[in-house]
């Protein structure tokens, strides 16, 4: 688990300053950027392994399957199950 506080502390910055700095550098909030990285990694695991979706959810840092499924679908346009089916057919 990686938190906003962990990221800010690593750079010896306050959370609010870190968020502003990160947004200026990347155009995205730290949490949104981290979620995008996690979803991309989950997609790669779905396409290249036979790991259960639940296991991929937890390995990529999500706390629960429901939020993982919702965020994955919002970012990718399809569900994790649909991603898996596309690459196993």
Backbone torsions as a table, in degrees:
resi	resn	phi	psi	omega
1	UNK	NA	129.3	177.3
2	UNK	-117.9	125.9	-177.9
3	UNK	-111.1	165.1	176.2
4	UNK	-60.4	-39.6	178.3
5	UNK	-63.2	-39.8	177.3
6	UNK	-59.5	-46.4	-178.1
7	UNK	-64.6	-45.3	-179.8
8	UNK	-65.6	-43.1	-179.7
9	UNK	-63.3	-37.9	179.4
10	UNK	-57.8	-35.3	179.4
11	UNK	-95.8	5.1	-179.1
12	UNK	58.3	43.6	179.5
13	UNK	-123.6	157.2	172.3
14	UNK	-72.0	158.5	179.3
15	UNK	-59.5	-44.8	-176.3
16	UNK	-66.0	-42.4	178.7
17	UNK	-66.8	-41.1	178.4
18	UNK	-59.1	-44.2	179.8
19	UNK	-61.5	-44.6	178.8
20	UNK	-64.3	-45.2	179.9
21	UNK	-61.7	-46.3	-178.0
22	UNK	-62.6	-42.8	-179.7
23	UNK	-63.7	-39.4	176.9
24	UNK	-64.2	-37.3	-176.6
25	UNK	-76.2	-38.4	-171.8
26	UNK	-113.4	-18.3	-175.3
27	UNK	82.3	5.1	-177.4
28	UNK	-137.1	154.9	176.6
29	UNK	-73.5	155.7	178.9
30	UNK	-58.0	-41.8	-178.4
31	UNK	-67.2	-42.9	178.6
32	UNK	-64.0	-42.1	178.5
33	UNK	-63.5	-46.4	179.7
34	UNK	-61.7	-41.4	177.8
35	UNK	-63.7	-38.2	178.0
36	UNK	-63.4	-42.2	178.1
37	UNK	-64.4	-43.3	-180.0
38	UNK	-63.3	-43.5	179.5
39	UNK	-64.3	-42.4	179.3
40	UNK	-62.2	-42.5	178.1
41	UNK	-64.9	-40.7	178.0
42	UNK	-62.0	-41.9	178.7
43	UNK	-60.3	-44.4	179.2
44	UNK	-62.4	-40.2	177.9
45	UNK	-67.5	-38.6	178.6
46	UNK	-62.2	-36.7	-176.8
47	UNK	-83.1	-23.2	-171.5
48	UNK	-115.4	-5.3	-179.4
49	UNK	-133.4	170.6	175.1
50	UNK	-106.0	15.7	178.8
51	UNK	-58.7	143.1	175.8
52	UNK	-62.1	149.7	-179.2
53	UNK	-58.1	-37.9	178.2
54	UNK	-60.3	-43.8	179.6
55	UNK	-64.2	-42.6	178.1
56	UNK	-62.4	-40.7	177.6
57	UNK	-54.3	-51.6	-176.6
58	UNK	-74.0	-35.0	178.6
59	UNK	-65.2	-28.7	-178.5
60	UNK	-93.4	7.3	170.5
61	UNK	95.9	9.2	177.4
62	UNK	-85.5	146.4	-175.7
63	UNK	-82.9	-29.7	179.4
64	UNK	-149.9	155.5	-174.0
65	UNK	-66.8	-37.1	-178.7
66	UNK	-60.6	-49.5	-179.8
67	UNK	-67.4	-35.2	176.0
68	UNK	-60.2	-50.1	-179.6
69	UNK	-59.9	-44.2	-178.5
70	UNK	-64.3	-47.7	-179.2
71	UNK	-67.0	-40.6	178.2
72	UNK	-59.2	-47.6	-179.0
73	UNK	-65.3	-40.1	178.9
74	UNK	-62.5	-39.4	-177.0
75	UNK	-82.7	-37.6	-173.4
76	UNK	-99.1	-23.0	-178.9
77	UNK	89.9	0.6	177.1
78	UNK	-151.3	162.4	-175.7
79	UNK	-82.2	163.9	174.8
80	UNK	-57.8	-39.0	178.4
81	UNK	-62.6	-41.5	178.1
82	UNK	-65.5	-37.8	177.4
83	UNK	-62.3	-44.5	-179.7
84	UNK	-63.0	-44.7	179.8
85	UNK	-62.1	-39.5	-179.5
86	UNK	-60.2	-32.3	-174.7
87	UNK	-101.1	1.2	176.5
88	UNK	-110.3	-6.6	-179.8
89	UNK	-85.2	NA	NA
